[in-house]
Amino acid sequence: MTDDTPNGLRDLRDQLDEVDARLVELAARRQQLVSEIGRFKQGRGQQLRDFRRERQVLELVRARAESVDLDPALAETLFRRLIDASLTRQEQERARLSGRGTGHRALIIGGAGRMGAWLAGFLNNQGFDVFLADPLLEDDGEKQFADWRSAPLAVSLIVVAAPLKQTANIIDELVERKVGCLVVEIGSIKTPLIESLHAAADAGLRICSLHPMFGPDTRLLSGRHVLVMDAGSPRATTEAAELFAETMAELVSIPLAEHDRLISLVLGLSHALNIAFFTALVRSGVSAEQLAGISSTTFDRQLAIARDVAGENPALYHEIQHLNEQGHIARDALQAAIESLCQAADDPDEAAMRKLMEEGREYLESLGR
């Protein structure tokens, strides 16, 4: 029987602290074993991720949870987080051990941006000696430069992560300076860059266009897409793709000219939808606190995504909408969809709403086929 005095509560909390400390120690030991397994796999050329093994682990965890009267869903959630942490550790260690960038230097133009900072860490982990150039940086004349033209250009890799409106001019000037290294640009929209990209490739510049389809907070690249586009230099395309060789990122090759049409839906539509969502809330006249106090599961999920979007860089989001010549495809589709929804909602007959729901269900279910 539990002592119901203050001392009894203190004793229980002390025991809980001991359990928590032990959990942390066991998690640390698990990560050590993960590193050993990662090195073992790398030595034998094996893939990092084994989905069959993950399923086995989670099934065993759920069974053990049930046997000790622990919610199996809670146990699975905890272990999914541990598995993700394990994969992240293995992925980063594999890239570091590969030493792909050892003895090489890399310059990131736009290095003060969030994606520029991510790339700096990514390349540094591979052994590259990384230099950053950005007007927002304090120029130390060694590793950071306010003007990229003052930075070392005798490097193995230049990544252009600058604002889109500046990227074409930077590419043009790199051609004029006859840099001999691999040049990679990572703009979210490609149409304004195509002319400069092709001209650079025709001039002999080893240039490739990439689009990492993830944000700068990403740690694990498993399941993340990196779009790879040949700008006229197949050698550069291969070299750029090799930067992700030791990761679990999924590299998807698409034609450069097709990029913006697809992105208008993948990024443009999702951004527009969430901006419309929180704009409707702002202009509804109802306070956020009041809505949060009566929120539903669906509302909470949508609110979480909208909050992330609202916290992003407005200049970047404007670029994605404004500079994409095919951006109207997504916005027109969204406007038409809202009109269809309004008509279905106003119709006393549920048939129109049912049709919209069934069409959506069929389209989305095709993802799992």
N, C-alpha and C positions, 0 to 999 in steps of 0.2 A: 504494500500500500504506500502511495506517495505521500511524503511529508508535506502538509499544506501550509507550513510556515514559510516566512521569507527565506530562511536558510534552505528549506526544501526546494524552493524555486531556483535559488542560486546554484544548488547542487545539480539540478537538471540542466541549467544553462551551461554549467561547467562541462557536463558530459556532452552536451551538444557541441560545444566548442572543440572538444577532443575529437568528436566524429568529423567535424568540418575540417580540422587540421589533417586528419588521416585521409579524408577524401582528396585534399589538395596534394598530399604526398603521393597517393596512389595515382592521381592524374599525371603528376610529374614523372613517376616511374613508367607510366604508360607511354608518355611522350619519348622517354629514353629508348624504350623497346621499339617504338615506331621508327626512330632514327636508325636503329640497327637493322630493322627490316628494310628500310629504304635503301641503305647502303648495300644490303644483300641483293636486293632486286636490281639495283643499278649495275652491280658487278656482273650480273648474269643477263643484262639487257632486257629485263622484264618490265612490263608496264607497271606504273605506280598504282593505278586504281583497279581493284578486283571487285566488281559488283556482286559476284556470287558470294565471295567471302563476306562482304558487307551484309548481305541478306542473312547469311548464317549467323553472324554476330548479333544482329538485331533480333532474329528469331530466338536465339539462345537467351538473350537479355530479357525478352518478354516472358519467356518460360520461367526464368529464374525469379523475375519480379512477381509473377503470380504465386510462385511457391513460398514467397516470404510476405505475401499480402501487401505488395507494393503495386500501385497503379501501373500496368504495363505501358500505357501511353506515356506516362511521365518518364519511365525508365528508357523508353525508346527515344524520347526527345533529348534526354541527357546524353545518350550515347551517339545520337546523330551529330550533336555539337562536338563531342569528342572526336568522332570520325572526321568531321570537317577540319578540326584543328590538326589532326594527325596528317591528313592529306596536305594541308597547307605547309606543315613543317617538312614533310618529305619532298614536296615540290620545290620549296625554296632551297633545301639542302642539296637536292639533285642539281639544280642550276648552279649553285655555288661550287659544288665539287667538280662540275664539268669544266670550270675555268675557261668558258668560251671567250670571255673578254680579257683574259689575262694577257698583259703586254699590249693592250689596245686602248686607245683613247676615244671618248665619245663626247660630242657637243650637243646639248639640248637647247635649241633656240625657242624661248618661251618657257624657260625653266622655272620661273616663279609661279606659274599656274599650277593648279592642283594636279592636272594630268602630267604636267612637266615634272612635278615632284615625284609622282608615282613612277614615271619612266626612269628618273634618276636612281631611285631605289632599286628598280628592276634591273637596270644595267649594272649598277654597282655590285649587286648580289652575284652577277656573272663574272665579276672581276674587272670590268671596264673602269678606267680612270676617267671620271665624269666631270665635264665642265658645264657650267650653266651660263646662259646669256638671256638677259631680260631687263628692260628699262626699270622694272620695279626692284631689281636687286642692287645691293650696295656693292659697287665695283671694288674688288680687292686686287685686281690685276693678276690674280693667280688661278682661282677656281671659279670666280663669279665676275661677270662682265655686264655692264649696263647696255653696251652696244655689242651685238654679236660680231660685228666686223673687227672688233679689237680682240676677240677670243681666238685661240689657236684653231686654225683651219687644217693643219696637218694632223688630221685625226682619221680613225678608221670608219667612223659613223657620225653622221649628222642627223638629228631628229628635229623636224620642224613642227613644233607644237604651239605655234603663235596663233593669234586671232586670225580668222579666215581672211579678212580684208588685207592682211599684211603678207599672208603666205605666198601668194603668187609673185609678189615683188621680191620676196626673199629667194624663191626658187630661181627667178630670172637673174638675180645678182650672183647666186652661187654658180650659175652657168658662166657668167662673165668672169668670175674669179677662177674658173677652171679647176674646181676642187676635184680631187681624184678618188674620193671615198664614196661609200654607200650613203645615199641620202634617202630618208624616209619622211613622208609627211603624213599626219594623222587627222586631217581635217574632217569635220562631221558632214560637210557638204563638198561635193567634188566638181560640180558644173563650173564654178568660177575658176577652178584650177586646171581644168583639162588642157586648155591651150598651152599654159606654161609647162605642165607636166610632159606633154608630147614634144614640145620644143626642146625641153631639157634632155629628154631621151634621144632625140634626133641629133643633139649636139654632143652626144657621147657621155652624158652624165648618168651614172648608175643610180637611177631614182625609182622608187616604188611608192605606191599609195596604200596605206593601211587605215583601217578604222577599228580600233578596239571598242567592242560593243559592251563596255562596262565602265563604271565610274572609278574615280581615284581612291575610293574607300575599299576597293576590291583587294582581297588577299589571296584567296584560292581561285585559280583559273580553271579548274575543272568545270565543264559545262558552260564556260564563257566563250563567246565567239569573237574571233578576230577576222575581219573582212580583209582579204588580200586582193589587190588590183594591179595587174600588169599595166604600167604606164608607157610601155614601149621598150623596156629593158628586162628581158627574161632573167638575166643573171642577177639583177638587183632584186627581182621578185623572189627568187630562190633564197638569196642571202637574207632578205628581210624576214621571210618565213622561218628561217633557221634560228632567229633570235628567240623564238618560242618553242624550239625543239625539245627542251628539257622540261617543259610545262605540260599541263593537261588541257591547255586551251584548244578549242576546236577551230582550226583555220579553214575559212570558207572562201574559195576563190570565186569572184564574180567579175563580170566585165565592168570596166570603169564607167562606161556610159549608162549602165543599169543602176548604179549605186543610188542616185538621188531619187529615182522613182520608188525603189524599195524602202529607202529611209523615210520618205514622206509618210509612209504608213507605220513603220516600226518605231520611229522616233517622233515624227511630226504629229501623227494622230494621237499617240499616247500623251505627248506633252499638251497638245491642244485640249484634249479631253479633260485632263486634270486642271489645266488653267481655267477652263470653262466651269469645272466643278467648284473650285474654291472661289471663283469670281461670282458665281450664282449664290454661294453662301454669304459672301461679303455683302452683296447687294440685296440680300433677302430681308435685312433689317432685324434678324434674330441673332442674338449673341452666340458666340462659339461655346461659351460656358453652358448656356441653356441646352444647346444641341448635344454637347458631350454628356450632359447629365441624363439624357434619355436615349443614348446611342444604341444602335443595333450592331450585330456582328458584321454585317455587310458594310454599314456606314463606317465602322471603326477601321476596317481594312482599306476602304477607299480613302478615308481621312489620312491614314498613315502614308499612303502613296502620294497624296496631294501635298502633305506637309513636306515630304522630301523634294518634290518638284518646286514648291514655293521657295525652298531654301537654296535653290541652284542659282547659277549666274544668269541674270536677265539678258546680258549681252550675248551670251552663247545661245540662249533659247531664241532670241530674236534672230540671230544668224541662221539657225536651223529652219525657222519659219520664213524669214524674209529672203534669204539668198538662194533658197532651193527653188529653182524655176518650176519644179513639179510639185511644190508644196501644196498647191491648190487642190491636188487630187485628194489629199486627206481631208482638208477643210471642207471641200465640197461634199465629200462623202459623209462627213460628220453633220453638216447642216441638213443634208437630205435625210439622214437617219433620225435627227431630232424632229424633223417635220413628220416623218412616218410615225414616230412614237406619239407625237401630239395627236395626230389623226386617229391612231389606234386607241389612245386613252379617251378621246372624246366620243368615240363610237360606242353606242349602247351594246352592240354585239361584240362579244369577246373574240370573234374569229380573226380579226386583224392582229390583235395582240398575240393570239396563239400562233399565228403565222410567223410573226417576228421572232418569237421565242423558239419555235421549232427550227426555223432557218439558222438561228444562232447556235442552237444545240448541235445540229448536224455539222455545221462548219467547224465548231470547236472540237467535237468528238473525232473529227478526221485527224486531229493532231496525234491521237493515241493509236491510230491504225498502223 
